[in-house]
Amino acid sequence: MGLPTLEFSDCYLDSPDFRERLKYHEFELDRTNKFIKELIKDGNMLIGALRSKVFVVRAPLLATRNKSSGEKFFFFFFFFY
């Protein structure tokens, strides 16, 4: 289906048909903008959850395995946060 095309030459005439087509494009841009914002928000939440989950699972393993070397734990913490 798609959106009706916007012709550059029609903007000079400023007809009601052109304004109606422009309204459809503006509405679709608003929908797309909201979808992208939600997608970014959900992606950031997913990344945050994965970081905290990985840190909770791996931090004790690194601490017990490498008690003498604190550098690896620092690298792990710095890399994931």
N, CA and C atoms as an extended XYZ file, in Angstrom:
243
Properties=species:S:1:pos:R:3:atomname:S:1:resname:S:1:resid:I:1 pbc="F F F"
N         0.831       -1.181        0.000 N   MET     1
C         0.000        0.000        0.000 CA  MET     1
C         0.874        1.242        0.000 C   MET     1
N         1.456        1.615        1.097 N   GLY     2
C         2.379        2.738        1.148 CA  GLY     2
C         1.695        4.087        1.278 C   GLY     2
N         2.523        5.088        1.383 N   LEU     3
C         2.041        6.462        1.502 CA  LEU     3
C         1.888        7.095        0.131 C   LEU     3
N         0.968        8.063        0.004 N   PRO     4
C         0.871        8.784       -1.268 CA  PRO     4
C         2.130        9.619       -1.480 C   PRO     4
N         2.536        9.747       -2.710 N   THR     5
C         3.774       10.472       -2.999 CA  THR     5
C         3.578       11.968       -2.821 C   THR     5
N         4.649       12.615       -2.418 N   LEU     6
C         4.668       14.071       -2.309 CA  LEU     6
C         5.505       14.612       -3.460 C   LEU     6
N         4.894       15.383       -4.302 N   GLU     7
C         5.590       15.987       -5.437 CA  GLU     7
C         6.021       17.397       -5.069 C   GLU     7
N         7.253       17.731       -5.410 N   PHE     8
C         7.772       19.058       -5.109 CA  PHE     8
C         6.956       20.140       -5.811 C   PHE     8
N         6.514       19.867       -7.026 N   SER     9
C         5.748       20.873       -7.779 CA  SER     9
C         4.383       21.139       -7.135 C   SER     9
N         3.839       20.173       -6.402 N   ASP    10
C         2.546       20.362       -5.745 CA  ASP    10
C         2.623       21.306       -4.550 C   ASP    10
N         3.793       21.440       -3.962 N   CYS    11
C         3.890       22.320       -2.795 CA  CYS    11
C         3.687       23.782       -3.179 C   CYS    11
N         3.997       24.152       -4.420 N   TYR    12
C         3.748       25.527       -4.872 CA  TYR    12
C         2.259       25.820       -4.946 C   TYR    12
N         1.490       24.842       -5.380 N   LEU    13
C         0.048       25.038       -5.514 CA  LEU    13
C        -0.649       25.065       -4.154 C   LEU    13
N        -0.088       24.337       -3.197 N   ASP    14
C        -0.647       24.262       -1.846 CA  ASP    14
C        -2.119       23.863       -1.877 C   ASP    14
N        -2.397       22.825       -2.607 N   SER    15
C        -3.778       22.360       -2.768 CA  SER    15
C        -4.227       21.567       -1.539 C   SER    15
N        -5.534       21.418       -1.361 N   PRO    16
C        -6.033       20.590       -0.252 CA  PRO    16
C        -5.571       19.129       -0.362 C   PRO    16
N        -5.428       18.636       -1.595 N   ASP    17
C        -4.926       17.269       -1.776 CA  ASP    17
C        -3.495       17.139       -1.270 C   ASP    17
N        -2.675       18.146       -1.576 N   PHE    18
C        -1.286       18.122       -1.115 CA  PHE    18
C        -1.235       18.156        0.408 C   PHE    18
N        -2.051       18.995        1.021 N   ARG    19
C        -2.069       19.086        2.484 CA  ARG    19
C        -2.531       17.766        3.114 C   ARG    19
N        -3.475       17.115        2.479 N   GLU    20
C        -3.949       15.822        2.983 CA  GLU    20
C        -2.846       14.769        2.894 C   GLU    20
N        -2.132       14.726        1.787 N   ARG    21
C        -1.009       13.784        1.649 CA  ARG    21
C         0.092       14.109        2.649 C   ARG    21
N         0.327       15.398        2.860 N   LEU    22
C         1.336       15.824        3.829 CA  LEU    22
C         0.941       15.386        5.238 C   LEU    22
N        -0.335       15.456        5.537 N   LYS    23
C        -0.838       15.033        6.843 CA  LYS    23
C        -0.575       13.540        7.072 C   LYS    23
N        -0.773       12.730        6.036 N   TYR    24
C        -0.483       11.296        6.146 CA  TYR    24
C         1.001       11.057        6.436 C   TYR    24
N         1.860       11.796        5.760 N   HIS    25
C         3.300       11.643        5.975 CA  HIS    25
C         3.689       12.072        7.387 C   HIS    25
N         3.130       13.169        7.865 N   GLU    26
C         3.440       13.631        9.220 CA  GLU    26
C         2.986       12.611       10.261 C   GLU    26
N         1.803       12.041       10.052 N   PHE    27
C         1.297       11.030       10.975 CA  PHE    27
C         2.212        9.807       10.996 C   PHE    27
N         2.644        9.372        9.835 N   GLU    28
C         3.524        8.202        9.754 CA  GLU    28
C         4.889        8.488       10.375 C   GLU    28
N         5.398        9.703       10.205 N   LEU    29
C         6.662       10.074       10.846 CA  LEU    29
C         6.530       10.075       12.366 C   LEU    29
N         5.412       10.560       12.883 N   ASP    30
C         5.188       10.530       14.327 CA  ASP    30
C         5.145        9.095       14.855 C   ASP    30
N         4.448        8.218       14.144 N   ARG    31
C         4.389        6.809       14.551 CA  ARG    31
C         5.771        6.169       14.537 C   ARG    31
N         6.528        6.448       13.485 N   THR    32
C         7.869        5.878       13.372 CA  THR    32
C         8.774        6.404       14.479 C   THR    32
N         8.663        7.694       14.782 N   ASN    33
C         9.471        8.295       15.838 CA  ASN    33
C         9.160        7.653       17.190 C   ASN    33
N         7.887        7.447       17.500 N   LYS    34
C         7.503        6.802       18.755 CA  LYS    34
C         8.020        5.366       18.813 C   LYS    34
N         7.933        4.659       17.695 N   PHE    35
C         8.410        3.278       17.654 CA  PHE    35
C         9.920        3.214       17.901 C   PHE    35
N        10.664        4.113       17.285 N   ILE    36
C        12.119        4.119       17.460 CA  ILE    36
C        12.483        4.453       18.901 C   ILE    36
N        11.776        5.416       19.507 N   LYS    37
C        12.052        5.755       20.905 CA  LYS    37
C        11.788        4.563       21.819 C   LYS    37
N        10.689        3.851       21.595 N   GLU    38
C        10.383        2.659       22.386 CA  GLU    38
C        11.428        1.566       22.167 C   GLU    38
N        11.861        1.415       20.936 N   LEU    39
C        12.872        0.411       20.620 CA  LEU    39
C        14.191        0.722       21.321 C   LEU    39
N        14.589        1.979       21.331 N   ILE    40
C        15.823        2.382       22.016 CA  ILE    40
C        15.686        2.157       23.515 C   ILE    40
N        14.537        2.529       24.077 N   LYS    41
C        14.316        2.342       25.508 CA  LYS    41
C        14.361        0.859       25.876 C   LYS    41
N        13.685        0.023       25.096 N   ASP    42
C        13.697       -1.418       25.366 CA  ASP    42
C        15.091       -2.013       25.189 C   ASP    42
N        15.816       -1.549       24.188 N   GLY    43
C        17.185       -2.025       23.976 CA  GLY    43
C        18.095       -1.660       25.130 C   GLY    43
N        17.973       -0.432       25.626 N   ASN    44
C        18.784       -0.011       26.771 CA  ASN    44
C        18.434       -0.805       28.023 C   ASN    44
N        17.146       -1.089       28.206 N   MET    45
C        16.747       -1.903       29.357 CA  MET    45
C        17.299       -3.320       29.240 C   MET    45
N        17.279       -3.877       28.047 N   LEU    46
C        17.814       -5.216       27.827 CA  LEU    46
C        19.316       -5.255       28.080 C   LEU    46
N        20.030       -4.272       27.575 N   ILE    47
C        21.481       -4.216       27.792 CA  ILE    47
C        21.787       -4.069       29.275 C   ILE    47
N        21.042       -3.214       29.973 N   GLY    48
C        21.244       -3.052       31.409 CA  GLY    48
C        20.976       -4.333       32.175 C   GLY    48
N        19.917       -5.041       31.794 N   ALA    49
C        19.599       -6.301       32.466 CA  ALA    49
C        20.675       -7.346       32.203 C   ALA    49
N        21.156       -7.401       30.976 N   LEU    50
C        22.213       -8.366       30.658 CA  LEU    50
C        23.499       -8.040       31.401 C   LEU    50
N        23.829       -6.762       31.487 N   ARG    51
C        25.042       -6.376       32.218 CA  ARG    51
C        24.942       -6.765       33.684 C   ARG    51
N        23.819       -6.471       34.303 N   SER    52
C        23.688       -6.795       35.722 CA  SER    52
C        23.658       -8.308       35.933 C   SER    52
N        23.020       -9.032       35.032 N   LYS    53
C        22.970      -10.494       35.151 CA  LYS    53
C        24.361      -11.099       34.991 C   LYS    53
N        25.102      -10.649       34.005 N   VAL    54
C        26.455      -11.165       33.787 CA  VAL    54
C        27.340      -10.815       34.972 C   VAL    54
N        27.202       -9.603       35.486 N   PHE    55
C        28.024       -9.201       36.624 CA  PHE    55
C        27.693      -10.036       37.853 C   PHE    55
N        26.425      -10.281       38.097 N   VAL    56
C        26.018      -11.061       39.270 CA  VAL    56
C        26.508      -12.501       39.157 C   VAL    56
N        26.469      -13.063       37.963 N   VAL    57
C        26.865      -14.456       37.781 CA  VAL    57
C        28.380      -14.609       37.768 C   VAL    57
N        29.085      -13.711       37.097 N   ARG    58
C        30.526      -13.907       36.900 CA  ARG    58
C        31.400      -13.280       37.977 C   ARG    58
N        30.942      -12.258       38.652 N   ALA    59
C        31.783      -11.592       39.647 CA  ALA    59
C        32.225      -12.540       40.757 C   ALA    59
N        31.339      -13.333       41.346 N   PRO    60
C        31.811      -14.262       42.379 CA  PRO    60
C        32.787      -15.303       41.830 C   PRO    60
N        32.585      -15.729       40.605 N   LEU    61
C        33.505      -16.700       40.013 CA  LEU    61
C        34.895      -16.105       39.847 C   LEU    61
N        34.950      -14.877       39.386 N   LEU    62
C        36.252      -14.232       39.219 CA  LEU    62
C        36.910      -13.959       40.562 C   LEU    62
N        36.125      -13.573       41.545 N   ALA    63
C        36.686      -13.262       42.856 CA  ALA    63
C        37.253      -14.511       43.517 C   ALA    63
N        36.583      -15.647       43.375 N   THR    64
C        37.079      -16.864       44.020 CA  THR    64
C        38.217      -17.493       43.236 C   THR    64
N        38.183      -17.382       41.920 N   ARG    65
C        39.216      -18.004       41.098 CA  ARG    65
C        40.526      -17.211       41.152 C   ARG    65
N        40.443      -15.907       41.201 N   ASN    66
C        41.639      -15.067       41.132 CA  ASN    66
C        41.726      -14.149       42.344 C   ASN    66
N        41.780      -14.725       43.520 N   LYS    67
C        41.854      -13.891       44.717 CA  LYS    67
C        43.163      -13.125       44.787 C   LYS    67
N        44.232      -13.702       44.269 N   SER    68
C        45.523      -13.033       44.359 CA  SER    68
C        45.652      -11.898       43.353 C   SER    68
N        44.879      -11.938       42.281 N   SER    69
C        44.994      -10.919       41.243 CA  SER    69
C        43.703      -10.114       41.160 C   SER    69
N        43.751       -8.887       41.640 N   GLY    70
C        42.579       -8.023       41.575 CA  GLY    70
C        42.427       -7.337       40.240 C   GLY    70
N        43.449       -7.438       39.385 N   GLU    71
C        43.404       -6.752       38.095 CA  GLU    71
C        42.317       -7.317       37.191 C   GLU    71
N        42.153       -8.611       37.172 N   LYS    72
C        41.153       -9.211       36.286 CA  LYS    72
C        39.745       -8.803       36.697 C   LYS    72
N        39.486       -8.751       37.991 N   PHE    73
C        38.170       -8.322       38.441 CA  PHE    73
C        37.931       -6.867       38.057 C   PHE    73
N        38.939       -6.019       38.212 N   PHE    74
C        38.798       -4.615       37.828 CA  PHE    74
C        38.532       -4.499       36.340 C   PHE    74
N        39.248       -5.273       35.524 N   PHE    75
C        39.025       -5.235       34.077 CA  PHE    75
C        37.605       -5.672       33.744 C   PHE    75
N        37.132       -6.718       34.396 N   PHE    76
C        35.776       -7.202       34.144 CA  PHE    76
C        34.751       -6.135       34.521 C   PHE    76
N        34.930       -5.535       35.682 N   PHE    77
C        33.991       -4.513       36.134 CA  PHE    77
C        34.022       -3.314       35.197 C   PHE    77
N        35.188       -2.878       34.795 N   PHE    78
C        35.320       -1.725       33.905 CA  PHE    78
C        34.741       -2.036       32.531 C   PHE    78
N        34.949       -3.229       32.036 N   PHE    79
C        34.484       -3.597       30.699 CA  PHE    79
C        32.962       -3.637       30.621 C   PHE    79
N        32.307       -4.114       31.646 N   PHE    80
C        30.858       -4.265       31.591 CA  PHE    80
C        30.106       -3.085       32.183 C   PHE    80
N        30.771       -2.085       32.720 N   TYR    81
C        30.071       -0.907       33.232 CA  TYR    81
C        30.686        0.308       32.717 C   TYR    81
